[in-house]
Amino acid sequence: MADIKTLFAADGALSAAVSGYQPRPGQQELAEAVADNLSDDGILLAEAGTGTGKTFAYLLPLLASGKKGLVSTATRNLQEQIFSKDLPLVRKVLASPARVALLKGRRNYLCHHHYHQYLDSEPHTREEKAWRRAIEHFFDTTADGDLVALRDVPEDAPVIARITSTAENCLGRDCAFYEECYVQKARQKAKEADVTVINHHLLLADFALKSEGFAEILPDIQAFIIDEAHHLPLTAIHFLGDHLSARQLLAFINDGEHAALTEAPDALELRETLRDIKLQHSKILLAVRQPQETRLDEAQLFANRDFWTELQTLATLFELLHTQLAPQKARGKLLAHLDSRCQDLQKLIAAFLAEDQNATPAAPEPTDADDEAEAKPPAPRAIWLDVGPRHYSLCSVPVNAAGRFAAWIANSNASWSFLSATLAVNGSFDHYSRELGLSEYRSIQLQSPFDFRHQALLYHPPGLPDPNDAAYNDALITAILPVLARSRGRAFLLFTSYKALHAAERALRDTDYHLLVQGRAGKNALLADFRRHDRAVLLATSSFWEGVDVRGDRLVCVVIDKLPFAAPNDPVTRARHRLLTDKGLSPFIHDTLPQAIITLKQGVGRLIRDTGDYGVLVLADPRLTQKNYGQTFLNSLPPMSKTRKIEVIDRFFAYHENPTKP
């Protein structure tokens, strides 16, 4: 392996390739830790503050090691950046012949089979016709089928589901377009590559054997690099869970009707059963639908006996469909694949019905197996139903992924490096290691190279009421208006709820700030608008707490309305807390507090993104100083100057915006 110190030296290879490169001790220290971890197939937990340069710190040692590696990210933006920008530079620095590949989930690639099915339908609205033209042009010009280049169709447009495949409806080798398949070509490149860049969803889907088509490559990986690693525990929980949705059922029914008409047009009883399943789907929706988006928790869900009765009827219809498919499935590949999907849905529905039976059991007769059953209790799970006027989604997930993830790591025979700007809580990695079941690991925590004491000021407004007080939102706006006046807008207002966001929107509507509100436009459009306008104020919730980068003096103020404790009615949170209570542990200390600290660190990280940045961080929640745990939050943040006096903000901005300052 190339000498790490030489690579990162002031006169080293990285300096020669990067204009304006300045050596950063933290970056070199992190690179050395990654290199050591690669050499002995260990486990590394690394927190590297903003500006450390962690991407180069892991890519250089990874490529220099010559090991077959995998880099996984939480966001597609970072995935694209690493593949398109960072990896080419690192290969140049090392003069490396390493082959690299980018692999995404199926929904990111056009599917030939579904595209041609889509062409059989007619667009109805002007918007649909415009989408059709854009998709046809994309199909005619694309080399890799990656929908990132389909810029004229929104990512969330319903038509995207019609031109892509899922693990459930992909025909695999039975597809007439298998040799042309963009997913297969991307997988082949990944199989031949020395370093592949993927995302957490794809990695975890295949580890959980809900294959997105990458599982066959995993056993060959010698080094796993997990960037944005703070997302991994929760993502893993959801991929280990079961999910049954209205969209899933309707997709099955539509594919079933197409298969029956194409390969068994005379099988009238088959088409009739599919119609009955469609009708039963409507009955399920009628049993639970709500006028607004609603989450039914475990107690509410099990109390709704109509829902479970209709789900049992659905199970009976799927059993009938499977029986009817038996003599028909040999007539064509579509019917054969439909039968396989039918069996998968039967198992899924049966698993949910079993959960209902376990929740409301009849009094059991004593048996000799009782002791054995008590010795191996089922893994705790959280179950809930998300429902609206036209959809429902039934979910059941384990409360943590520690056991399964620990087994994945142990069986991988590879090194694992987990990196993020937010992994530690009060200087400790205990919480994160418990989340993933890690018992033996090395760790490193590196502060940001930015001078936070000089660049940032933490303002904690005095006199605010308790956050649960009805007057809190009004008092918050009153407290931050003087700050916004001094910052001249140029602020992110980050909220822990949509209710608080909309209250702030109403309060600021008649001001002269250029007001931008999450949900009024796409994320990238809002950020572009924010950068372009003077006196811009962006109001946002969770999706803007991380992965957002506004550098320079366009963003000089970040306001966080409350400490970001998870909602106590979240089904996974409630189940986790029951489990901790049963073990005699404090749910607040062992789960609520560390999760909130990690989230807060992400929000705070929006303020200072570069050496020339400066700004005021407003942490409004009075519990920061009124509760003992407030100090734990403060201890976990970068070391910045603190004040409760508005005049200090005047001096701070006067200093940083005075053109004659030294």
PLY file of the C-alpha trace (Angstrom):
ply
format ascii 1.0
element vertex 662
property float x
property float y
property float z
element edge 661
property int vertex1
property int vertex2
end_header
0.00 0.00 0.00
1.23 3.49 -0.82
2.54 5.50 2.13
-0.41 7.50 3.48
1.70 10.33 4.88
3.35 10.85 1.51
0.02 10.96 -0.31
-1.39 13.66 1.97
1.81 15.70 2.41
2.04 19.35 1.30
4.18 18.27 -1.64
2.47 14.89 -2.14
0.43 13.39 -4.95
-2.86 14.81 -3.71
-1.43 18.32 -3.57
-0.23 18.02 -7.17
-3.71 17.01 -8.36
-5.92 19.37 -6.31
-5.66 23.10 -6.84
-5.25 24.99 -3.57
-4.75 21.82 -1.55
-3.85 22.35 2.11
-2.76 19.42 4.29
-5.21 18.66 7.10
-3.87 16.61 10.02
-7.32 15.18 10.69
-7.66 13.95 7.12
-4.30 12.21 7.27
-5.11 10.70 10.67
-8.41 9.36 9.34
-6.74 7.96 6.22
-4.18 6.14 8.36
-6.95 4.68 10.53
-8.81 3.45 7.42
-5.58 1.98 6.00
-4.88 0.11 9.25
-8.44 -1.20 9.30
-8.14 -2.38 5.70
-4.93 -4.23 6.44
-6.34 -6.37 9.26
-9.99 -6.79 8.16
-11.17 -4.88 11.22
-14.14 -2.71 12.10
-13.68 1.07 12.31
-16.13 3.65 13.62
-15.04 7.13 12.58
-16.66 10.48 13.24
-15.07 13.19 11.14
-16.34 16.73 11.54
-17.38 18.88 8.57
-14.39 19.83 6.44
-12.18 16.91 7.44
-12.17 15.61 3.87
-13.31 12.12 4.74
-14.08 11.04 1.14
-10.44 11.28 0.04
-9.41 9.90 3.44
-11.10 6.58 2.66
-10.88 6.44 -1.16
-7.09 6.86 -1.33
-6.26 4.01 1.09
-9.00 1.83 -0.42
-7.66 2.09 -3.98
-4.07 1.91 -2.76
-4.83 -1.35 -0.93
-5.80 -3.13 -4.15
-8.73 -4.78 -2.38
-12.09 -5.29 -4.03
-14.11 -2.61 -2.32
-17.60 -1.31 -1.96
-18.52 2.25 -0.99
-22.10 2.71 0.23
-23.82 6.08 0.78
-27.22 7.12 2.09
-27.96 9.66 -0.62
-27.90 9.48 -4.39
-26.24 12.90 -4.60
-23.18 11.71 -2.67
-23.16 8.46 -4.66
-23.01 10.44 -7.91
-20.36 12.81 -6.56
-18.06 10.01 -5.44
-18.32 8.17 -8.74
-18.23 11.13 -11.12
-15.88 13.50 -9.32
-13.90 11.98 -6.44
-13.00 8.54 -7.78
-11.59 9.84 -11.10
-9.39 12.25 -9.16
-8.16 9.56 -6.77
-7.37 7.23 -9.67
-5.36 10.06 -11.23
-3.49 10.75 -7.95
-2.53 7.10 -7.60
-2.13 6.44 -11.33
-4.44 3.55 -10.51
-5.77 1.12 -13.11
-8.63 0.21 -10.76
-11.94 -0.39 -12.49
-14.84 1.48 -10.90
-18.60 1.13 -11.22
-21.77 2.87 -10.10
-24.73 0.68 -9.21
-28.19 1.85 -8.17
-31.45 0.15 -7.33
-33.76 -1.04 -10.08
-36.03 2.01 -9.85
-33.18 4.13 -11.21
-33.01 2.27 -14.54
-35.48 2.09 -17.40
-36.88 -1.43 -17.87
-37.34 -2.49 -21.50
-40.20 -4.88 -20.68
-42.24 -2.35 -18.71
-41.36 0.46 -21.11
-42.91 -1.44 -24.02
-45.97 -2.23 -21.90
-46.22 1.48 -21.10
-46.20 2.31 -24.83
-49.37 0.24 -25.25
-51.29 2.77 -23.14
-52.43 6.23 -24.19
-51.52 9.41 -22.30
-54.55 11.53 -21.42
-53.41 14.86 -20.03
-51.03 17.43 -21.50
-48.59 16.62 -18.71
-48.68 12.89 -19.48
-48.12 13.60 -23.18
-45.05 15.72 -22.34
-43.74 12.93 -20.12
-44.29 10.41 -22.94
-42.24 12.52 -25.37
-39.44 12.92 -22.82
-39.36 9.20 -22.04
-39.34 8.20 -25.71
-36.45 10.60 -26.39
-34.60 9.23 -23.35
-35.06 5.66 -24.58
-33.73 6.57 -28.01
-30.61 8.32 -26.67
-29.60 6.64 -23.40
-26.53 4.45 -23.22
-27.01 3.09 -19.71
-30.72 3.55 -18.94
-29.94 5.59 -15.82
-32.98 7.80 -15.22
-30.84 10.54 -13.68
-30.66 11.88 -17.24
-34.48 11.94 -17.58
-34.67 15.51 -16.32
-38.02 16.49 -17.80
-39.97 13.98 -15.69
-40.17 14.49 -11.89
-38.62 11.76 -9.75
-41.92 11.16 -7.98
-44.08 11.14 -11.14
-46.32 8.04 -11.18
-45.11 7.21 -14.67
-41.67 6.28 -13.29
-43.14 3.16 -11.68
-44.53 2.13 -15.08
-41.15 2.19 -16.87
-39.04 0.58 -14.15
-39.00 -2.82 -12.49
-39.03 -4.05 -8.91
-37.58 -7.19 -7.37
-41.13 -8.59 -7.42
-42.08 -7.93 -11.04
-38.71 -8.42 -12.76
-38.81 -11.46 -15.05
-35.08 -12.08 -14.77
-33.67 -14.48 -17.35
-37.18 -15.18 -18.60
-37.46 -11.62 -19.90
-37.33 -11.21 -23.68
-35.08 -8.17 -23.15
-32.66 -9.81 -20.70
-29.59 -9.32 -22.90
-30.41 -5.61 -23.32
-31.36 -5.04 -19.66
-29.71 -1.94 -18.19
-29.85 -3.36 -14.65
-28.04 -6.50 -15.80
-25.39 -4.45 -17.60
-24.84 -2.29 -14.49
-24.57 -5.43 -12.35
-22.04 -6.94 -14.74
-19.90 -3.81 -14.56
-20.09 -3.94 -10.78
-19.06 -7.58 -10.78
-15.98 -6.78 -12.86
-15.09 -3.60 -10.94
-12.45 -3.19 -8.27
-14.49 -0.50 -6.50
-18.27 -0.17 -6.73
-20.31 2.75 -5.40
-23.81 1.82 -4.21
-26.34 3.10 -1.67
-27.53 1.77 1.69
-30.93 0.72 0.30
-29.36 -1.52 -2.31
-26.80 -2.97 0.10
-29.34 -3.74 2.81
-31.98 -5.11 0.45
-29.54 -7.76 -0.69
-28.14 -8.47 2.77
-31.74 -9.00 3.88
-32.23 -11.29 0.84
-34.87 -9.01 -0.66
-32.65 -9.01 -3.66
-32.18 -5.97 -5.82
-29.68 -7.92 -7.87
-26.39 -7.30 -6.10
-26.25 -10.21 -3.65
-24.14 -12.40 -5.92
-21.34 -9.82 -5.82
-21.28 -9.33 -2.03
-19.26 -12.46 -1.14
-16.34 -11.17 -3.25
-16.11 -7.81 -1.45
-13.02 -7.48 0.73
-13.63 -3.98 2.08
-16.90 -2.21 2.93
-16.80 1.56 3.32
-20.06 2.92 4.76
-20.32 6.69 4.35
-23.20 8.65 5.93
-23.22 5.71 8.32
-25.59 7.32 10.83
-28.45 6.35 8.49
-27.63 2.66 8.47
-29.35 1.34 11.65
-32.80 2.70 10.81
-32.46 1.77 7.13
-31.53 -1.77 8.15
-34.58 -2.06 10.40
-36.94 -1.23 7.55
-35.28 -3.64 5.13
-35.61 -6.44 7.65
-39.33 -5.74 7.93
-42.46 -6.81 6.06
-44.52 -4.34 4.02
-47.87 -4.80 2.27
-49.33 -1.84 0.42
-52.20 -0.90 -1.84
-49.70 0.03 -4.56
-48.07 -3.40 -4.27
-51.41 -5.20 -4.65
-52.55 -3.06 -7.56
-49.26 -3.63 -9.39
-49.71 -7.39 -8.94
-53.31 -7.24 -10.19
-52.39 -5.16 -13.25
-49.52 -7.50 -14.14
-51.81 -10.48 -13.54
-54.49 -9.16 -15.87
-51.87 -8.51 -18.56
-50.40 -12.02 -18.14
-53.81 -13.68 -18.29
-54.88 -11.78 -21.42
-51.55 -12.43 -23.14
-50.93 -16.10 -22.31
-54.28 -17.56 -21.18
-57.13 -15.50 -22.66
-59.48 -18.48 -22.28
-58.82 -18.85 -18.51
-61.91 -16.90 -17.51
-61.91 -18.12 -13.91
-58.37 -16.77 -13.48
-59.38 -13.31 -14.66
-62.47 -13.43 -12.46
-60.37 -14.18 -9.36
-58.06 -11.30 -10.20
-61.14 -9.06 -10.38
-62.26 -10.40 -6.99
-58.83 -9.60 -5.54
-59.13 -6.08 -6.91
-62.56 -5.75 -5.30
-61.19 -7.11 -2.04
-58.42 -4.52 -2.13
-61.17 -1.87 -2.29
-62.92 -3.44 0.70
-59.70 -3.32 2.72
-59.33 0.36 1.88
-62.94 1.02 2.89
-62.29 -0.67 6.25
-59.42 1.65 7.16
-59.30 4.73 4.95
-58.97 8.16 6.52
-59.67 11.61 5.03
-56.09 12.67 5.87
-52.77 10.87 6.14
-53.00 8.88 9.40
-50.89 6.33 11.23
-52.72 3.63 13.18
-50.52 2.26 15.95
-50.46 -1.31 17.15
-53.42 -0.97 19.53
-55.58 0.86 16.98
-54.67 -1.59 14.24
-55.45 -4.75 16.21
-58.70 -3.18 17.44
-59.92 -2.73 13.85
-61.41 -6.20 13.39
-62.98 -5.30 10.01
-59.49 -4.80 8.58
-58.28 -8.23 9.72
-61.45 -9.92 8.49
-60.99 -8.40 5.03
-57.28 -9.33 5.04
-58.22 -12.95 5.83
-60.61 -12.92 2.86
-57.77 -11.60 0.70
-55.60 -14.51 1.86
-58.34 -16.95 0.81
-58.55 -15.36 -2.65
-54.78 -15.64 -3.11
-55.00 -19.31 -2.17
-57.65 -19.76 -4.86
-55.55 -17.85 -7.39
-52.53 -20.07 -6.69
-54.70 -23.16 -7.28
-55.97 -21.73 -10.57
-52.47 -20.79 -11.74
-51.17 -24.35 -11.26
-52.54 -25.68 -14.59
-51.94 -22.38 -16.41
-48.39 -21.37 -15.45
-46.80 -23.68 -18.03
-48.44 -21.67 -20.82
-46.04 -18.74 -20.56
-43.28 -16.99 -18.66
-45.57 -14.20 -17.46
-47.97 -16.65 -15.82
-45.12 -18.65 -14.30
-43.68 -15.49 -12.77
-47.12 -14.42 -11.60
-47.50 -17.70 -9.72
-44.18 -17.12 -7.95
-45.28 -13.63 -6.92
-48.63 -15.01 -5.79
-46.85 -17.40 -3.42
-44.67 -14.60 -2.05
-47.75 -12.49 -1.32
-49.46 -15.47 0.31
-46.52 -15.82 2.70
-46.48 -12.09 3.41
-50.20 -11.91 4.19
-49.94 -15.05 6.32
-47.12 -13.46 8.34
-49.29 -10.42 9.10
-52.30 -12.59 10.01
-50.06 -14.55 12.38
-49.08 -11.30 14.10
-52.78 -10.54 14.63
-53.36 -13.99 16.09
-50.38 -13.62 18.41
-51.66 -10.24 19.57
-55.10 -11.63 20.49
-54.46 -15.28 21.43
-56.98 -17.69 22.82
-56.10 -19.20 26.20
-53.59 -21.97 25.36
-53.54 -25.46 26.75
-50.34 -26.16 28.77
-47.80 -28.19 26.81
-44.35 -29.63 27.38
-43.04 -27.15 24.82
-43.86 -24.13 26.98
-40.43 -23.98 28.59
-38.71 -24.19 25.19
-40.92 -21.42 23.78
-40.10 -19.19 26.74
-36.40 -19.79 26.19
-36.59 -18.37 22.66
-39.05 -15.47 22.62
-39.79 -13.93 19.23
-37.72 -10.90 18.31
-39.61 -7.72 19.29
-41.29 -6.00 16.35
-43.25 -2.84 15.70
-46.41 -3.03 13.58
-48.54 -0.17 12.22
-50.71 0.94 9.32
-50.23 4.13 7.33
-53.46 5.06 5.60
-55.02 7.92 3.65
-58.06 8.45 1.43
-56.75 6.24 -1.40
-53.92 4.13 -0.04
-52.76 1.96 2.86
-49.42 0.46 3.84
-49.13 -2.26 6.48
-45.68 -2.45 8.10
-44.00 -4.76 10.59
-40.32 -4.28 11.41
-37.87 -5.48 14.08
-37.04 -2.88 16.72
-33.33 -3.12 15.95
-31.00 -4.75 13.46
-28.13 -5.52 15.83
-28.31 -9.31 15.68
-28.68 -9.60 11.94
-26.10 -6.94 11.15
-23.53 -8.46 13.47
-24.01 -11.77 11.66
-23.62 -10.12 8.24
-20.33 -8.56 9.32
-19.04 -11.77 10.88
-19.83 -13.78 7.74
-18.37 -11.24 5.32
-14.66 -11.91 6.06
-14.03 -8.29 5.11
-13.04 -5.00 6.69
-15.79 -2.53 7.58
-15.32 1.22 7.98
-18.29 3.29 9.17
-17.89 7.05 8.67
-20.06 10.08 9.36
-19.93 13.58 10.74
-22.37 12.40 13.44
-21.79 9.01 15.07
-20.63 9.81 18.61
-22.71 11.01 21.56
-20.83 13.01 24.17
-17.57 11.55 22.86
-18.74 7.92 22.95
-19.63 5.44 20.18
-21.53 3.15 22.56
-24.98 4.01 21.18
-24.03 3.44 17.54
-22.18 0.21 18.27
-25.23 -1.17 20.11
-27.47 -0.24 17.18
-25.41 -2.48 14.86
-24.40 -5.14 17.35
-20.69 -4.28 17.21
-18.64 -5.54 20.17
-15.06 -5.29 18.94
-14.05 -2.24 16.95
-11.56 0.57 16.78
-12.81 4.13 16.80
-11.59 7.61 16.01
-13.25 10.99 16.55
-11.89 13.98 14.67
-13.04 17.55 15.20
-13.77 19.75 12.22
-10.73 21.73 11.07
-12.91 24.83 10.97
-12.41 27.42 13.71
-15.89 27.27 15.22
-15.00 29.55 18.13
-14.20 32.24 15.61
-16.62 31.39 12.78
-19.79 30.56 14.73
-21.82 32.01 17.59
-24.44 30.00 19.48
-27.36 32.16 20.60
-29.80 30.76 23.18
-32.75 33.19 23.50
-33.76 33.95 27.08
-37.28 33.82 28.46
-38.93 31.31 26.14
-41.78 29.19 27.59
-41.78 25.41 27.73
-41.78 23.92 24.20
-45.11 22.20 24.94
-46.74 25.51 25.85
-49.31 26.72 23.32
-47.56 30.10 23.24
-44.17 28.65 22.33
-44.30 29.13 18.54
-45.33 32.78 18.83
-42.64 33.41 21.45
-40.06 31.73 19.21
-40.84 34.02 16.26
-40.69 37.06 18.54
-37.26 35.91 19.76
-35.75 35.27 16.32
-37.05 38.32 14.47
-34.25 40.50 15.91
-31.73 37.86 14.82
-33.13 37.76 11.26
-32.99 41.56 11.15
-29.29 41.46 11.98
-28.54 38.58 9.59
-30.66 40.28 6.89
-32.43 37.01 6.27
-29.93 34.55 4.79
-31.29 31.97 7.24
-32.48 28.39 7.53
-35.30 27.90 10.04
-35.30 24.18 10.83
-38.36 22.77 12.58
-39.14 19.47 14.26
-42.76 19.47 13.01
-44.82 20.70 10.09
-47.21 22.35 12.54
-44.44 24.63 13.82
-43.20 25.27 10.27
-46.61 26.44 9.09
-47.07 28.61 12.20
-43.77 30.32 11.36
-44.83 30.71 7.74
-47.98 32.55 8.82
-46.00 34.77 11.19
-43.40 35.72 8.55
-45.71 36.01 5.56
-46.00 39.81 5.71
-42.29 40.50 6.25
-39.98 41.63 3.47
-37.93 38.44 3.54
-37.82 36.22 0.45
-39.73 33.38 2.10
-39.18 29.82 0.88
-41.13 26.91 2.31
-40.39 23.20 2.06
-43.02 21.49 -0.08
-43.71 24.50 -2.29
-41.04 23.33 -4.73
-38.44 20.57 -5.06
-35.45 20.57 -2.75
-32.91 21.55 -5.40
-35.16 24.31 -6.73
-35.61 25.76 -3.23
-31.85 25.74 -2.61
-31.15 27.41 -5.96
-33.76 30.04 -5.15
-32.25 30.56 -1.70
-28.75 31.09 -3.11
-30.02 33.47 -5.79
-32.04 35.90 -3.64
-31.06 38.45 -1.04
-32.82 38.29 2.34
-33.89 34.70 1.76
-35.36 32.70 4.63
-35.99 28.99 4.14
-38.46 27.16 6.40
-37.95 23.40 6.45
-38.23 20.18 8.42
-36.24 16.96 8.60
-35.12 16.58 4.98
-33.13 19.84 5.19
-31.37 18.97 8.44
-28.66 17.16 6.49
-27.20 16.75 3.01
-27.66 20.46 2.27
-24.61 22.56 1.44
-24.83 26.36 1.15
-21.39 27.94 1.41
-20.32 31.55 1.79
-22.35 34.48 3.05
-25.68 33.40 1.52
-26.37 31.36 4.69
-25.28 33.06 7.93
-27.99 31.96 10.35
-29.49 28.59 11.28
-32.42 28.46 13.71
-33.47 25.17 15.34
-36.83 25.45 17.05
-36.66 22.50 19.46
-34.35 19.71 20.52
-35.20 17.00 17.96
-36.55 14.25 20.19
-38.30 11.49 18.25
-42.09 11.53 18.37
-43.12 9.29 21.29
-45.95 7.79 19.22
-43.62 6.51 16.49
-44.27 2.72 16.34
-40.61 1.71 16.20
-39.70 4.11 19.02
-42.51 2.80 21.23
-41.53 -0.82 20.64
-37.85 -0.07 21.34
-38.78 1.71 24.54
-40.90 -1.20 25.75
-37.95 -3.52 25.17
-35.54 -1.25 27.08
-38.01 -0.92 29.95
-38.34 -4.70 30.15
-34.55 -4.88 30.48
-34.60 -2.35 33.32
-32.98 0.35 31.18
-34.04 3.95 30.68
-35.53 4.49 27.20
-34.67 8.18 27.44
-31.01 7.68 28.31
-30.37 4.73 26.00
-32.43 5.70 22.97
-34.28 9.05 22.93
-31.37 11.22 24.04
-28.59 9.78 21.82
-30.85 9.77 18.74
-31.79 13.41 19.34
-28.14 14.42 19.77
-27.15 12.81 16.47
-30.05 14.57 14.69
-29.18 17.92 16.26
-25.56 17.59 15.15
-26.77 17.14 11.58
-28.88 20.30 11.74
-26.07 22.32 13.31
-23.78 21.09 10.53
-25.67 23.18 7.95
-24.14 26.43 9.26
-20.38 26.21 8.71
-19.43 24.43 5.48
-16.09 26.06 4.59
-13.14 27.92 6.09
-14.57 31.30 5.04
-18.08 30.71 6.39
-19.47 32.44 9.46
-22.86 32.50 11.14
-25.15 32.47 14.14
-26.72 29.25 15.40
-29.96 29.80 17.31
-30.87 26.92 19.61
-34.18 28.10 20.98
-35.34 25.23 23.21
-35.16 26.38 26.88
-34.53 22.79 27.98
-30.97 23.29 26.74
-30.21 25.14 29.99
-33.10 24.06 32.21
-32.57 20.28 32.04
-29.54 18.28 33.11
-29.34 16.59 29.72
-28.93 19.97 28.02
-25.22 19.91 28.80
-24.91 16.55 27.04
-26.25 18.19 23.87
-23.80 21.08 24.21
-20.88 18.73 24.86
-21.63 16.95 21.59
-21.51 20.12 19.45
-18.45 21.84 18.00
-16.82 24.24 20.48
-18.33 27.61 19.57
-18.81 30.86 21.46
-22.15 31.16 23.27
-24.38 34.07 24.24
-27.87 34.97 25.42
-27.45 38.66 24.54
-28.71 40.03 21.25
-26.06 42.80 21.22
-23.33 40.15 20.98
-24.86 39.14 17.64
-24.48 42.75 16.50
-20.76 42.65 17.29
-20.38 39.22 15.66
-21.84 40.33 12.32
-20.09 43.70 12.47
-16.77 41.92 12.80
-17.31 39.36 10.04
-18.89 41.77 7.58
-16.55 44.70 8.14
-14.46 44.95 4.96
-11.59 46.57 6.88
-11.17 43.78 9.43
-7.62 42.37 9.61
0 1
1 2
2 3
3 4
4 5
5 6
6 7
7 8
8 9
9 10
10 11
11 12
12 13
13 14
14 15
15 16
16 17
17 18
18 19
19 20
20 21
21 22
22 23
23 24
24 25
25 26
26 27
27 28
28 29
29 30
30 31
31 32
32 33
33 34
34 35
35 36
36 37
37 38
38 39
39 40
40 41
41 42
42 43
43 44
44 45
45 46
46 47
47 48
48 49
49 50
50 51
51 52
52 53
53 54
54 55
55 56
56 57
57 58
58 59
59 60
60 61
61 62
62 63
63 64
64 65
65 66
66 67
67 68
68 69
69 70
70 71
71 72
72 73
73 74
74 75
75 76
76 77
77 78
78 79
79 80
80 81
81 82
82 83
83 84
84 85
85 86
86 87
87 88
88 89
89 90
90 91
91 92
92 93
93 94
94 95
95 96
96 97
97 98
98 99
99 100
100 101
101 102
102 103
103 104
104 105
105 106
106 107
107 108
108 109
109 110
110 111
111 112
112 113
113 114
114 115
115 116
116 117
117 118
118 119
119 120
120 121
121 122
122 123
123 124
124 125
125 126
126 127
127 128
128 129
129 130
130 131
131 132
132 133
133 134
134 135
135 136
136 137
137 138
138 139
139 140
140 141
141 142
142 143
143 144
144 145
145 146
146 147
147 148
148 149
149 150
150 151
151 152
152 153
153 154
154 155
155 156
156 157
157 158
158 159
159 160
160 161
161 162
162 163
163 164
164 165
165 166
166 167
167 168
168 169
169 170
170 171
171 172
172 173
173 174
174 175
175 176
176 177
177 178
178 179
179 180
180 181
181 182
182 183
183 184
184 185
185 186
186 187
187 188
188 189
189 190
190 191
191 192
192 193
193 194
194 195
195 196
196 197
197 198
198 199
199 200
200 201
201 202
202 203
203 204
204 205
205 206
206 207
207 208
208 209
209 210
210 211
211 212
212 213
213 214
214 215
215 216
216 217
217 218
218 219
219 220
220 221
221 222
222 223
223 224
224 225
225 226
226 227
227 228
228 229
229 230
230 231
231 232
232 233
233 234
234 235
235 236
236 237
237 238
238 239
239 240
240 241
241 242
242 243
243 244
244 245
245 246
246 247
247 248
248 249
249 250
250 251
251 252
252 253
253 254
254 255
255 256
256 257
257 258
258 259
259 260
260 261
261 262
262 263
263 264
264 265
265 266
266 267
267 268
268 269
269 270
270 271
271 272
272 273
273 274
274 275
275 276
276 277
277 278
278 279
279 280
280 281
281 282
282 283
283 284
284 285
285 286
286 287
287 288
288 289
289 290
290 291
291 292
292 293
293 294
294 295
295 296
296 297
297 298
298 299
299 300
300 301
301 302
302 303
303 304
304 305
305 306
306 307
307 308
308 309
309 310
310 311
311 312
312 313
313 314
314 315
315 316
316 317
317 318
318 319
319 320
320 321
321 322
322 323
323 324
324 325
325 326
326 327
327 328
328 329
329 330
330 331
331 332
332 333
333 334
334 335
335 336
336 337
337 338
338 339
339 340
340 341
341 342
342 343
343 344
344 345
345 346
346 347
347 348
348 349
349 350
350 351
351 352
352 353
353 354
354 355
355 356
356 357
357 358
358 359
359 360
360 361
361 362
362 363
363 364
364 365
365 366
366 367
367 368
368 369
369 370
370 371
371 372
372 373
373 374
374 375
375 376
376 377
377 378
378 379
379 380
380 381
381 382
382 383
383 384
384 385
385 386
386 387
387 388
388 389
389 390
390 391
391 392
392 393
393 394
394 395
395 396
396 397
397 398
398 399
399 400
400 401
401 402
402 403
403 404
404 405
405 406
406 407
407 408
408 409
409 410
410 411
411 412
412 413
413 414
414 415
415 416
416 417
417 418
418 419
419 420
420 421
421 422
422 423
423 424
424 425
425 426
426 427
427 428
428 429
429 430
430 431
431 432
432 433
433 434
434 435
435 436
436 437
437 438
438 439
439 440
440 441
441 442
442 443
443 444
444 445
445 446
446 447
447 448
448 449
449 450
450 451
451 452
452 453
453 454
454 455
455 456
456 457
457 458
458 459
459 460
460 461
461 462
462 463
463 464
464 465
465 466
466 467
467 468
468 469
469 470
470 471
471 472
472 473
473 474
474 475
475 476
476 477
477 478
478 479
479 480
480 481
481 482
482 483
483 484
484 485
485 486
486 487
487 488
488 489
489 490
490 491
491 492
492 493
493 494
494 495
495 496
496 497
497 498
498 499
499 500
500 501
501 502
502 503
503 504
504 505
505 506
506 507
507 508
508 509
509 510
510 511
511 512
512 513
513 514
514 515
515 516
516 517
517 518
518 519
519 520
520 521
521 522
522 523
523 524
524 525
525 526
526 527
527 528
528 529
529 530
530 531
531 532
532 533
533 534
534 535
535 536
536 537
537 538
538 539
539 540
540 541
541 542
542 543
543 544
544 545
545 546
546 547
547 548
548 549
549 550
550 551
551 552
552 553
553 554
554 555
555 556
556 557
557 558
558 559
559 560
560 561
561 562
562 563
563 564
564 565
565 566
566 567
567 568
568 569
569 570
570 571
571 572
572 573
573 574
574 575
575 576
576 577
577 578
578 579
579 580
580 581
581 582
582 583
583 584
584 585
585 586
586 587
587 588
588 589
589 590
590 591
591 592
592 593
593 594
594 595
595 596
596 597
597 598
598 599
599 600
600 601
601 602
602 603
603 604
604 605
605 606
606 607
607 608
608 609
609 610
610 611
611 612
612 613
613 614
614 615
615 616
616 617
617 618
618 619
619 620
620 621
621 622
622 623
623 624
624 625
625 626
626 627
627 628
628 629
629 630
630 631
631 632
632 633
633 634
634 635
635 636
636 637
637 638
638 639
639 640
640 641
641 642
642 643
643 644
644 645
645 646
646 647
647 648
648 649
649 650
650 651
651 652
652 653
653 654
654 655
655 656
656 657
657 658
658 659
659 660
660 661
